[in-house]
Amino acid sequence: MCKVLAVSESGYYRSLKPAPKKERQQLLLVKIQDIIHAHEDNSNYGVRRILLALSQIGVKTSYSTVYRIMKEHGLLKKAKRHPNGLTREDAAAQKSENLIQRDFAASAPNQKWLSDITEVPCSDGKLYVSAVLDCFNGEIVGLAMDNNMRKELCIQAFENACRASNARGMIFHSDRGSQFTSHAFRVCLAKRNAIQSMSSTGRCYDNARMESFFATLKKEKLYKIKTERYPMTYVKSVIFRYIMVYYNRQRIYTANPEGWPPSIYRERMLTQAA
């Protein structure tokens, strides 16, 4: 075989030996850098997401190895504080029971949805963003943005989510903000046979998974571009692209098996079920 390949016998056996440690680490660094450079927002990846991304391309290594390489080359990111809540409780409105009880797991799409509102400063005013998250895969299934935080904003986000998946009968969980306790919003839920669930007063952890999404949106994208410098129309486009293109379809999502992005994981599961 060596004659056919025109290599020496010693060279052949040398090729069978594992690469030196330094060389292996250098090759791993190149793969890590390729992952980070694959998308501008991948620069936010920490060790866990890099480890999952490597696994998806068939590279098996340890957490400690990835951590050490990323630390040595200045690739580790510092965590930022989560933003405070925005909505205010309507004391006079009839409340709904907390059906979620901090159990944010779901065995199938459209069983449990979470929602909330956040505000984003722009050069021409404040932009309010309402999103709907599916607990099954962490996907943002509904999104609405406007220059106010009236109930119509939340209604639009919910209706967008329902239209996208033709969903009915889900548990819809939010805080006790006046937008969600309004008569108009509850009529909207009833049309889809949705069951309303609400966080307990003053307990932000009752909707922690939704709060975590907004924290991710802000620390990974909005804080970096300094939205207060840009007009609302531009910031809207940035948010839409980050959520619907990157977050849902490309970003490693550690809560999903093998780290699959939310939309991709849902599509894979539905394909397997079919």
C-alpha positions in Angstrom: 0.0 0.0 0.0 2.9 2.4 0.8 4.3 1.8 -2.7 0.9 2.5 -4.3 0.5 5.7 -2.3 4.2 6.6 -2.9 4.9 7.2 0.9 7.5 5.8 3.2 6.5 3.0 5.6 7.7 5.2 8.6 5.6 8.1 7.3 2.5 5.9 7.1 2.8 4.8 10.7 3.6 8.3 11.8 0.3 9.5 10.2 -1.6 7.0 12.3 -0.5 8.6 15.5 -2.7 11.3 17.1 -1.7 14.9 16.4 0.3 16.6 19.1 -1.7 18.3 21.8 -0.7 21.8 20.7 -1.7 21.1 17.1 -5.0 19.6 18.1 -5.8 22.7 20.2 -4.8 25.0 17.2 -7.2 23.1 14.9 -9.9 23.4 17.6 -9.3 27.1 17.9 -9.8 27.5 14.1 -13.1 25.6 14.3 -14.3 27.8 17.2 -13.4 30.9 15.3 -15.2 29.6 12.2 -18.4 29.2 14.4 -18.1 32.7 15.9 -17.5 34.3 12.5 -20.3 32.4 10.8 -22.8 35.1 11.9 -22.2 38.5 13.5 -24.3 37.6 16.5 -22.4 34.4 17.2 -19.8 36.6 18.9 -22.1 36.3 22.0 -21.6 32.6 22.2 -20.2 31.2 25.5 -18.6 27.9 26.2 -21.8 25.9 26.3 -23.0 27.1 22.9 -19.6 26.7 21.3 -19.5 23.1 22.6 -22.9 22.3 21.2 -22.0 23.9 17.8 -18.9 21.8 17.7 -21.0 18.7 18.4 -23.3 19.5 15.6 -20.4 19.4 13.1 -19.1 16.2 14.6 -16.3 17.6 16.8 -16.2 15.9 20.2 -14.3 17.7 23.0 -14.7 18.7 26.6 -16.1 21.8 28.3 -12.8 22.4 30.0 -10.8 22.3 26.8 -13.1 24.8 25.0 -13.1 27.0 28.1 -9.3 27.1 28.2 -8.9 27.8 24.5 -11.5 30.6 24.6 -10.0 32.1 27.7 -6.5 32.1 26.3 -7.6 33.9 23.1 -10.0 36.4 24.7 -13.2 34.8 23.4 -15.1 34.6 26.7 -18.0 37.0 27.3 -19.0 38.6 30.5 -22.6 38.2 31.6 -24.8 41.3 31.9 -27.6 42.1 34.2 -31.2 41.4 33.1 -33.4 44.4 32.5 -36.2 45.3 34.9 -39.9 44.5 34.1 -42.1 47.0 32.3 -45.8 46.3 32.6 -47.8 47.4 35.6 -50.5 45.5 37.4 -54.1 46.5 37.1 -55.3 46.2 40.7 -59.0 46.4 39.7 -59.1 43.8 37.0 -60.1 40.2 37.6 -57.1 38.0 37.8 -56.4 34.5 36.4 -54.8 31.6 38.2 -51.1 30.8 37.7 -51.4 27.5 35.8 -47.7 27.4 34.8 -46.3 27.5 38.3 -42.8 28.0 36.8 -43.0 24.8 34.9 -41.8 26.0 31.5 -41.5 22.6 29.8 -43.9 21.4 27.1 -44.0 18.1 25.3 -45.4 19.5 22.0 -45.7 22.8 20.2 -48.5 25.2 21.1 -49.2 23.7 24.6 -47.8 26.6 26.6 -47.1 30.1 25.4 -45.4 32.9 27.4 -45.7 36.7 26.7 -44.5 40.0 27.9 -43.6 43.6 26.8 -40.3 45.4 26.8 -39.2 48.9 25.7 -36.3 50.0 23.5 -35.1 53.6 23.4 -34.7 55.1 19.9 -33.7 58.5 18.6 -37.3 59.4 17.9 -39.0 57.9 21.0 -39.5 54.6 22.7 -40.3 51.4 20.8 -42.4 48.8 22.6 -42.0 45.1 21.7 -44.4 42.4 22.6 -43.4 38.8 21.9 -44.9 35.3 22.3 -42.7 32.3 23.2 -43.5 28.7 22.8 -42.3 26.6 25.7 -41.8 23.5 23.6 -38.7 24.8 21.8 -38.2 28.4 22.9 -39.3 29.8 19.5 -40.7 33.3 19.2 -44.0 32.5 17.4 -45.5 36.0 17.6 -44.1 39.5 17.5 -45.5 43.0 17.4 -43.8 46.4 17.7 -45.3 49.9 18.1 -44.6 53.3 19.7 -47.0 52.6 22.6 -47.7 49.7 25.0 -51.5 49.6 24.8 -53.5 46.4 24.8 -53.6 46.4 21.0 -49.9 45.6 20.9 -50.3 42.4 22.9 -53.4 41.4 20.9 -51.4 41.8 17.7 -48.5 39.7 18.9 -51.0 36.9 20.0 -52.9 37.0 16.7 -49.7 36.9 14.7 -48.6 33.8 16.7 -52.0 32.1 16.1 -52.0 32.8 12.4 -48.4 31.5 12.0 -49.2 28.1 13.4 -53.0 27.9 13.3 -52.9 27.2 17.0 -55.7 26.8 19.5 -56.3 25.8 23.1 -52.9 26.7 24.5 -52.2 27.9 28.0 -51.2 31.6 27.6 -49.1 32.9 30.5 -48.2 36.5 31.2 -47.8 38.9 34.1 -50.8 40.8 35.5 -50.3 43.9 33.4 -53.4 45.9 32.4 -52.9 44.9 28.7 -53.3 41.2 29.5 -56.2 41.7 32.0 -58.2 43.9 29.6 -61.6 42.7 28.3 -60.4 43.0 24.7 -57.4 40.8 25.2 -59.5 38.1 27.0 -62.0 38.2 24.1 -59.1 37.6 21.8 -58.0 34.6 23.9 -61.5 33.1 24.0 -61.7 33.1 20.2 -58.8 30.7 20.2 -60.0 28.7 23.2 -56.8 29.8 25.0 -56.6 29.4 28.8 -55.2 32.4 30.5 -52.5 32.0 33.2 -50.9 34.9 35.2 -47.9 35.3 37.4 -48.4 36.1 41.0 -48.0 39.7 42.1 -44.4 40.8 42.4 -42.9 37.5 41.3 -40.9 38.0 38.2 -39.6 34.4 38.3 -43.1 33.2 37.5 -42.4 34.4 33.9 -38.7 33.9 34.0 -38.2 32.2 30.7 -39.9 35.1 28.9 -37.8 37.6 30.9 -34.7 35.7 29.9 -35.5 36.0 26.2 -35.8 39.8 26.4 -32.5 39.9 28.4 -30.9 37.9 25.6 -32.3 40.2 22.9 -30.9 43.3 24.7 -27.5 42.1 25.8 -26.7 40.2 22.6 -28.0 42.8 20.1 -29.6 46.0 21.3 -27.1 47.2 23.9 -24.3 46.6 21.3 -25.7 48.8 18.6 -26.9 51.6 21.1 -30.5 51.8 19.8 -30.9 55.4 21.1 -28.8 56.6 18.2 -31.1 55.2 15.5 -34.7 55.9 14.4 -37.5 53.5 15.3 -37.9 52.1 11.8 -34.3 51.0 11.7 -34.4 49.4 15.2 -37.6 47.6 14.2 -35.8 46.0 11.3 -32.9 45.0 13.5 -35.1 43.4 16.1 -37.2 41.5 13.4 -34.1 40.1 11.7 -32.4 39.1 15.0 -35.5 37.3 16.3 -37.1 35.7 13.2 -33.9 35.0 11.2 -31.1 34.5 13.7 -32.7 33.6 17.1 -35.4 31.3 15.7 -33.4 29.6 13.0 -29.6 29.9 13.6 -28.7 30.6 17.2 -27.6 27.6 19.3 -30.4 27.1 21.9 -29.0 25.2 24.9 -32.4 24.1 26.3 -33.1 22.1 23.1 -31.5 18.6 22.6 -28.1 19.0 20.9 -28.6 22.7 21.0 -30.8 22.9 17.8 -32.2 26.4 17.1 -35.9 26.6 18.0 -37.5 26.5 14.5 -35.0 23.8 13.3 -35.8 21.7 16.4 -39.5 21.9 15.8 -39.2 21.0 12.1 -37.0 18.0 13.0 -39.4 16.8 15.6 -42.4 17.2 13.3 -40.6 15.4 10.5 -39.7 12.5 12.8 -43.3 12.3 14.0 -44.6 12.2 10.4 
